[in-house]
Amino acid sequence: MPFRRLGGIPLIFLGLGALALGQGKAAPAPTPVARVDLDQAIRLALAQSPALAAARTQVPQSQANEVTANLRPNPILSWDALFLPVFNPSNFTATYLNNVAEYDAGVSYTIERGHKRQARLRAAQDATTVVRSQVADAQRGLTFGVAQQFVAVLLARSSLAFAQQDLASWQNTVNISQSQYHAGALSEGDLDTIKLQTLQFQTTVSGDRLALNQSLSGLRQQVGFGALAPNFDVVGKLAYLPVQAGLGDLQALALQHRPDLLAARQAVTAAQSQHRLAQANGKRDLTVNTQYSHVGAVNDLGVLFNIEIPIFDRNQGEIARTAAATTQAQDLAQVASQQVLTDVSMAYAAVQQGEQVLQLYTSGYRDQAKQALDIRQYSYTRGASSLLDLLDAERTYRATELGYRQALATYMLAVEQLKEAVGTRNLP
């Protein structure tokens, strides 16, 4: 072959090598998210949570048990050589080996009676169904954990923003008080009291900033450290969204969607499958053996059968145990159903109570607290009101605003609790 025709071959191998290296490289890690809303945080947690990933491995483990349960018995090969003249080597002749020695070879196979293999497979499949529902219940718990931590972040951020706004407003009061002090309209003791009050505002801002950092760290742990950037922020705010569905509709929806209740009901089916398997195991298997024998220069072929006589052991204990386990599973399914109804009822009551508290704040108390503070500030700057009246109005306004934000967060958390109790995030 001409050399010029060989020149492209090394390039071909280099290209194939580069392609193999490219295929061997792992996929690049996803870029951490810098801003995340609640739905996105839940999706990231479901996709990247290591705890949930560990729970999901139970499904392929259970599916591997299905493969094991569906296996048939292996045939058994047996052979022997008898009457060999080991201690008389001189007798090792063809005539002796043909006429005196005995050779046997056989193949045996166990025939499973009672449809054991089908019963094993059905029981393993039912167990896998239960595991899938249990994994779905773990997802439900993780979703609520993320939502709970997300609401905590919103509350901490709202509280910090209000504290900073309150500090800036109070700083304006301090500046006016200093001007009054220099003009002789304010005593030094009152000015010191106002300045000391500033320390409380600054301490509140510092504490709220720490609470925000801690809640962000908790949310990042729930979602996954690799999914969120170290300095990430959340998208959303505390808001009131009414729940329109009634208690009866929510309870009916929960009875259909709660994965833990589905797992309890499926456990009844799995227990029944185990009971049928125990009954099938009470049937004794038949072993068939086909054997070839060479004895005294004669070749023979025989068929042997053996089966255990079920006089004493008929698997009575396991049959009784699985029957009791089936009854237990039925009772536990009933308990789970009652627990679901109770969870929905309690969560619905919490939502209603939170809605009533919010209505109290929005009916005029917030406006009254703000108006009272504005009046006291206006009066104080003109010497028509005392410092104590101003401080009392400031504390009332701050307590009202913080209570309103806490009530919003409590209501949103109650709604998330209701979604977890129902088993779906899409409430009617």
C-alpha positions as CSV (number, residue, x, y, z in Angstrom):
1,M,0.0,0.0,0.0
2,P,1.4,3.4,-0.9
3,F,2.6,5.4,2.2
4,R,0.3,8.4,1.3
5,R,-2.7,6.2,1.8
6,L,-1.5,5.3,5.3
7,G,-1.1,8.9,6.3
8,G,-4.8,9.3,7.3
9,I,-5.0,6.2,9.5
10,P,-3.2,7.8,12.5
11,L,-5.6,10.7,12.3
12,I,-8.5,8.3,12.3
13,F,-7.2,6.6,15.5
14,L,-6.6,10.0,17.1
15,G,-10.2,11.0,16.3
16,L,-11.6,7.8,17.7
17,G,-9.5,8.2,20.9
18,A,-10.7,11.8,21.4
19,L,-14.2,10.6,20.9
20,A,-13.8,7.9,23.5
21,L,-12.3,10.3,25.9
22,G,-15.2,12.7,25.3
23,Q,-17.7,9.9,26.0
24,G,-15.9,8.9,29.2
25,K,-16.1,12.4,30.7
26,A,-18.9,12.9,33.2
27,A,-21.6,15.4,32.4
28,P,-20.9,18.9,33.8
29,A,-22.4,19.7,37.1
30,P,-25.5,22.0,37.0
31,T,-24.8,25.6,37.8
32,P,-26.0,26.6,41.2
33,V,-29.1,28.8,41.2
34,A,-28.7,32.4,42.5
35,R,-32.4,33.3,42.8
36,V,-35.1,30.7,43.5
37,D,-38.8,30.7,44.1
38,L,-40.8,28.2,46.1
39,D,-41.8,25.9,43.2
40,Q,-38.2,25.9,41.8
41,A,-36.8,25.2,45.3
42,I,-39.1,22.2,45.6
43,R,-38.1,20.9,42.1
44,L,-34.4,21.2,43.0
45,A,-34.9,19.5,46.3
46,L,-36.7,16.6,44.6
47,A,-34.0,16.3,42.0
48,Q,-30.9,16.7,44.1
49,S,-31.6,15.8,47.7
50,P,-29.2,13.0,48.8
51,A,-31.6,11.8,51.5
52,L,-34.4,11.4,48.9
53,A,-31.9,9.8,46.4
54,A,-31.0,7.3,49.1
55,A,-34.7,6.5,49.7
56,R,-35.3,6.1,45.9
57,T,-32.7,3.3,45.8
58,Q,-35.1,1.1,47.7
59,V,-37.2,0.8,44.5
60,P,-34.5,-0.9,42.4
61,Q,-33.6,-3.0,45.4
62,S,-37.1,-4.3,45.6
63,Q,-37.2,-4.8,41.9
64,A,-34.1,-7.0,42.2
65,N,-36.1,-9.1,44.7
66,E,-38.6,-9.6,42.0
67,V,-35.9,-11.0,39.7
68,T,-34.9,-13.4,42.5
69,A,-38.5,-14.4,43.3
70,N,-39.1,-15.3,39.6
71,L,-36.1,-17.6,39.3
72,R,-36.7,-21.3,38.6
73,P,-34.8,-24.1,40.5
74,N,-31.5,-25.2,39.0
75,P,-31.2,-28.8,37.7
76,I,-28.7,-30.9,39.7
77,L,-26.1,-33.0,38.0
78,S,-24.8,-36.0,40.0
79,W,-22.3,-38.8,39.1
80,D,-20.3,-41.5,40.9
81,A,-17.8,-44.3,40.3
82,L,-18.0,-47.3,42.6
83,F,-15.9,-50.4,43.3
84,L,-12.7,-48.9,41.9
85,P,-9.6,-51.1,42.7
86,V,-7.7,-48.3,44.4
87,F,-5.9,-50.6,46.8
88,N,-5.2,-53.2,44.0
89,P,-3.7,-51.2,41.2
90,S,-3.0,-54.4,39.2
91,N,-6.7,-54.8,38.7
92,F,-7.0,-51.5,36.8
93,T,-7.8,-53.2,33.5
94,A,-10.4,-52.5,31.0
95,T,-12.1,-55.9,31.7
96,Y,-12.4,-55.1,35.4
97,L,-13.6,-51.6,34.9
98,N,-16.2,-52.8,32.4
99,N,-17.5,-55.8,34.3
100,V,-17.0,-55.1,38.0
101,A,-16.9,-51.3,38.5
102,E,-20.1,-49.3,38.6
103,Y,-20.7,-45.9,37.1
104,D,-23.8,-43.7,37.6
105,A,-24.7,-40.3,36.2
106,G,-28.0,-38.5,36.6
107,V,-29.8,-35.2,36.3
108,S,-32.5,-34.2,38.7
109,Y,-34.9,-31.3,38.7
110,T,-37.4,-30.0,41.3
111,I,-40.9,-29.3,40.1
112,E,-42.4,-26.6,42.3
113,R,-46.0,-27.4,43.1
114,G,-48.7,-24.9,44.2
115,H,-47.6,-22.2,41.8
116,K,-44.8,-21.1,44.2
117,R,-42.9,-19.1,41.7
118,Q,-45.9,-17.1,40.6
119,A,-46.8,-16.5,44.3
120,R,-43.3,-15.4,45.1
121,L,-43.3,-13.0,42.1
122,R,-46.7,-11.5,43.0
123,A,-45.5,-11.0,46.6
124,A,-42.3,-9.3,45.5
125,Q,-44.2,-7.0,43.0
126,D,-46.7,-6.0,45.7
127,A,-43.8,-5.2,48.0
128,T,-42.3,-3.0,45.3
129,T,-45.6,-1.1,45.0
130,V,-45.5,-0.4,48.7
131,V,-41.9,0.8,48.5
132,R,-42.9,3.2,45.6
133,S,-45.6,4.8,47.8
134,Q,-43.2,5.1,50.7
135,V,-40.8,6.9,48.5
136,A,-43.6,9.2,47.3
137,D,-44.4,9.9,51.0
138,A,-40.7,10.8,51.6
139,Q,-41.1,13.3,48.7
140,R,-44.2,14.7,50.4
141,G,-42.2,15.2,53.6
142,L,-39.3,16.8,51.8
143,T,-41.6,19.1,49.9
144,F,-43.2,20.3,53.1
145,G,-39.8,20.8,54.7
146,V,-38.7,23.0,51.8
147,A,-41.9,25.0,51.9
148,Q,-41.6,25.5,55.7
149,Q,-38.1,26.7,55.4
150,F,-38.9,28.9,52.5
151,V,-41.7,30.6,54.5
152,A,-39.2,31.1,57.3
153,V,-36.9,32.9,54.9
154,L,-39.7,35.2,53.7
155,L,-40.6,36.0,57.3
156,A,-37.0,36.7,58.2
157,R,-36.5,38.9,55.2
158,S,-39.7,40.8,55.8
159,S,-38.8,41.3,59.4
160,L,-35.3,42.6,58.5
161,A,-36.7,45.0,56.0
162,F,-39.2,46.4,58.5
163,A,-36.5,46.7,61.2
164,Q,-34.3,48.6,58.8
165,Q,-37.2,50.9,57.8
166,D,-38.0,51.4,61.5
167,L,-34.4,52.2,62.3
168,A,-34.2,54.8,59.6
169,S,-37.5,56.4,60.8
170,W,-36.2,56.4,64.3
171,Q,-32.9,57.9,63.3
172,N,-34.9,60.8,61.8
173,T,-36.5,61.3,65.2
174,V,-33.1,61.3,66.8
175,N,-31.9,64.0,64.5
176,I,-34.9,66.2,65.3
177,S,-34.4,65.6,69.0
178,Q,-30.8,66.7,68.7
179,S,-31.9,69.9,67.0
180,Q,-34.4,70.4,69.8
181,Y,-31.7,69.8,72.4
182,H,-29.4,72.4,70.9
183,A,-32.3,74.8,70.7
184,G,-33.0,74.2,74.4
185,A,-36.4,72.6,73.8
186,L,-35.3,69.2,75.0
187,S,-33.6,68.1,78.2
188,E,-30.3,66.1,78.1
189,G,-32.0,63.2,79.9
190,D,-34.7,62.8,77.2
191,L,-32.0,63.0,74.5
192,D,-30.1,60.2,76.2
193,T,-33.2,58.1,76.4
194,I,-33.8,58.5,72.7
195,K,-30.3,57.6,71.9
196,L,-30.5,54.5,74.1
197,Q,-33.7,53.5,72.3
198,T,-31.6,53.6,69.0
199,L,-29.5,50.7,70.4
200,Q,-32.6,48.6,70.6
201,F,-33.4,49.2,67.0
202,Q,-29.9,48.4,65.9
203,T,-29.9,45.2,68.0
204,T,-33.2,44.2,66.3
205,V,-31.7,44.8,62.9
206,S,-28.7,42.7,63.8
207,G,-30.8,39.8,65.2
208,D,-33.1,39.8,62.1
209,R,-30.1,39.7,59.8
210,L,-28.8,36.7,61.7
211,A,-32.2,35.0,61.5
212,L,-32.3,35.6,57.7
213,N,-28.8,34.1,57.3
214,Q,-29.7,31.1,59.4
215,S,-33.0,30.5,57.5
216,L,-31.2,30.8,54.2
217,S,-28.7,28.2,55.3
218,G,-31.5,25.9,56.4
219,L,-33.2,26.3,53.1
220,R,-30.0,25.5,51.2
221,Q,-29.5,22.4,53.3
222,Q,-33.1,21.2,52.5
223,V,-32.7,21.9,48.7
224,G,-29.1,20.8,48.4
225,F,-25.8,22.6,48.8
226,G,-24.9,21.9,45.2
227,A,-28.2,23.3,43.8
228,L,-28.1,26.8,45.3
229,A,-25.3,29.3,45.2
230,P,-23.7,30.3,48.6
231,N,-25.2,33.8,48.4
232,F,-28.5,32.9,46.8
233,D,-31.7,34.9,47.3
234,V,-35.4,33.9,47.3
235,V,-38.1,35.2,45.0
236,G,-41.5,35.8,46.7
237,K,-43.1,37.6,49.6
238,L,-45.5,37.0,52.4
239,A,-49.0,37.0,51.0
240,Y,-52.5,35.9,51.8
241,L,-54.0,33.5,49.3
242,P,-57.4,32.2,50.4
243,V,-58.3,28.5,50.3
244,Q,-61.6,28.0,48.6
245,A,-62.2,24.3,49.1
246,G,-64.3,22.9,51.9
247,L,-63.3,20.4,54.5
248,G,-65.2,17.5,53.0
249,D,-63.7,18.0,49.6
250,L,-60.2,18.2,51.0
251,Q,-60.7,15.0,53.1
252,A,-62.0,13.2,50.0
253,L,-59.0,14.4,48.0
254,A,-56.6,13.3,50.8
255,L,-58.1,9.8,50.8
256,Q,-57.2,9.5,47.2
257,H,-53.7,11.1,47.1
258,R,-52.0,10.6,50.4
259,P,-49.0,8.3,49.6
260,D,-48.7,7.0,53.2
261,L,-52.4,6.0,53.1
262,L,-51.8,4.4,49.7
263,A,-48.8,2.5,51.1
264,A,-51.0,1.3,54.0
265,R,-53.6,0.0,51.6
266,Q,-51.1,-1.6,49.4
267,A,-49.5,-3.2,52.4
268,V,-52.8,-5.1,52.9
269,T,-52.5,-6.5,49.3
270,A,-48.8,-7.3,50.0
271,A,-49.8,-9.2,53.2
272,Q,-52.4,-11.1,51.3
273,S,-49.8,-12.1,48.7
274,Q,-47.5,-13.3,51.5
275,H,-50.3,-15.4,52.9
276,R,-50.9,-17.0,49.5
277,L,-47.2,-17.6,49.2
278,A,-47.2,-19.3,52.6
279,Q,-50.1,-21.5,51.5
280,A,-48.2,-22.4,48.3
281,N,-45.1,-23.2,50.3
282,G,-47.2,-25.8,52.2
283,K,-47.4,-27.8,49.0
284,R,-44.4,-30.2,48.8
285,D,-42.3,-30.2,45.6
286,L,-41.7,-33.2,43.4
287,T,-38.1,-34.1,42.4
288,V,-37.6,-36.0,39.2
289,N,-34.2,-37.7,38.6
290,T,-33.1,-39.4,35.4
291,Q,-30.1,-41.7,36.0
292,Y,-27.8,-43.6,33.8
293,S,-26.0,-46.7,35.4
294,H,-23.3,-48.9,34.1
295,V,-23.1,-52.2,36.2
296,G,-21.6,-55.5,35.2
297,A,-21.1,-54.5,31.6
298,V,-24.8,-53.6,31.4
299,N,-26.0,-50.0,30.7
300,D,-29.3,-49.0,32.3
301,L,-31.4,-45.9,32.3
302,G,-33.7,-45.2,35.2
303,V,-36.2,-42.6,36.3
304,L,-36.6,-41.8,40.0
305,F,-39.3,-39.7,41.8
306,N,-39.3,-38.4,45.3
307,I,-41.6,-36.1,47.2
308,E,-41.8,-35.2,50.9
309,I,-44.8,-36.6,52.7
310,P,-46.5,-33.7,54.5
311,I,-47.4,-35.5,57.7
312,F,-46.0,-33.1,60.3
313,D,-44.7,-29.9,58.5
314,R,-47.3,-28.4,56.3
315,N,-46.1,-24.8,56.8
316,Q,-48.9,-24.3,59.4
317,G,-47.0,-21.7,61.4
318,E,-46.1,-19.5,58.5
319,I,-49.7,-19.7,57.1
320,A,-51.1,-18.7,60.5
321,R,-48.5,-15.9,60.9
322,T,-49.2,-14.4,57.5
323,A,-53.0,-14.6,58.2
324,A,-52.5,-12.6,61.4
325,A,-50.2,-10.1,59.5
326,T,-52.9,-9.6,56.9
327,T,-55.4,-8.7,59.7
328,Q,-52.8,-6.4,61.2
329,A,-52.2,-4.7,57.9
330,Q,-56.0,-4.1,57.5
331,D,-56.1,-2.5,61.0
332,L,-53.1,-0.3,60.2
333,A,-54.8,0.8,56.9
334,Q,-57.8,1.8,58.9
335,V,-55.7,3.7,61.4
336,A,-53.9,5.5,58.5
337,S,-57.2,6.5,57.0
338,Q,-58.4,8.0,60.3
339,Q,-55.1,9.7,60.7
340,V,-55.4,11.3,57.2
341,L,-58.9,12.6,58.1
342,T,-57.6,14.0,61.4
343,D,-54.5,15.7,59.7
344,V,-56.7,17.4,57.1
345,S,-59.2,18.5,59.8
346,M,-56.5,20.0,62.0
347,A,-54.7,21.7,59.1
348,Y,-57.9,23.1,57.8
349,A,-58.8,24.5,61.3
350,A,-55.3,26.1,61.4
351,V,-55.9,27.7,58.0
352,Q,-59.3,29.1,59.2
353,Q,-57.8,30.4,62.4
354,G,-54.9,32.1,60.6
355,E,-57.4,33.7,58.2
356,Q,-59.4,35.1,61.1
357,V,-56.2,36.6,62.7
358,L,-55.2,38.2,59.4
359,Q,-58.7,39.7,59.1
360,L,-58.2,41.3,62.5
361,Y,-55.0,43.0,61.4
362,T,-56.4,44.1,58.0
363,S,-59.7,45.4,59.5
364,G,-58.0,48.6,60.6
365,Y,-55.6,47.8,63.5
366,R,-52.5,48.3,61.3
367,D,-53.7,51.7,60.0
368,Q,-54.7,52.8,63.5
369,A,-51.2,51.9,64.8
370,K,-49.5,53.8,62.0
371,Q,-51.8,56.8,62.4
372,A,-51.2,56.9,66.2
373,L,-47.4,56.8,65.6
374,D,-47.6,59.6,63.0
375,I,-49.6,61.7,65.4
376,R,-47.2,61.2,68.3
377,Q,-44.2,62.0,66.2
378,Y,-45.8,65.2,64.9
379,S,-46.9,66.2,68.4
380,Y,-43.5,65.3,69.8
381,T,-41.6,67.4,67.3
382,R,-43.7,70.4,68.2
383,G,-43.5,69.9,71.9
384,A,-47.2,68.9,72.3
385,S,-46.5,65.3,73.4
386,S,-44.1,63.7,75.9
387,L,-41.2,61.3,75.1
388,L,-43.0,58.5,76.9
389,D,-46.0,58.9,74.6
390,L,-43.8,58.7,71.6
391,L,-42.0,55.6,72.8
392,D,-45.3,53.9,73.6
393,A,-46.7,54.6,70.2
394,E,-43.5,53.3,68.6
395,R,-43.6,50.0,70.5
396,T,-47.3,49.6,69.6
397,Y,-46.7,50.2,66.0
398,R,-43.7,47.9,65.9
399,A,-45.5,45.1,67.7
400,T,-48.5,45.4,65.4
401,E,-46.4,45.3,62.2
402,L,-44.3,42.3,63.5
403,G,-47.5,40.5,64.6
404,Y,-49.0,41.1,61.1
405,R,-46.0,39.6,59.4
406,Q,-45.9,36.7,61.8
407,A,-49.6,36.1,61.2
408,L,-49.0,36.1,57.4
409,A,-46.2,33.6,57.8
410,T,-48.3,31.4,60.1
411,Y,-51.1,31.4,57.6
412,M,-48.8,30.5,54.7
413,L,-47.3,27.7,56.8
414,A,-50.8,26.5,57.7
415,V,-51.7,26.3,54.0
416,E,-48.5,24.4,53.3
417,Q,-49.4,22.0,56.2
418,L,-52.8,21.6,54.6
419,K,-51.2,20.7,51.2
420,E,-49.1,18.1,53.0
421,A,-52.1,16.7,54.8
422,V,-54.1,16.4,51.6
423,G,-51.1,15.0,49.7
424,T,-51.1,17.4,46.7
425,R,-50.0,21.0,46.2
426,N,-52.9,21.6,43.8
427,L,-55.7,22.4,46.2
428,P,-59.2,23.0,44.7
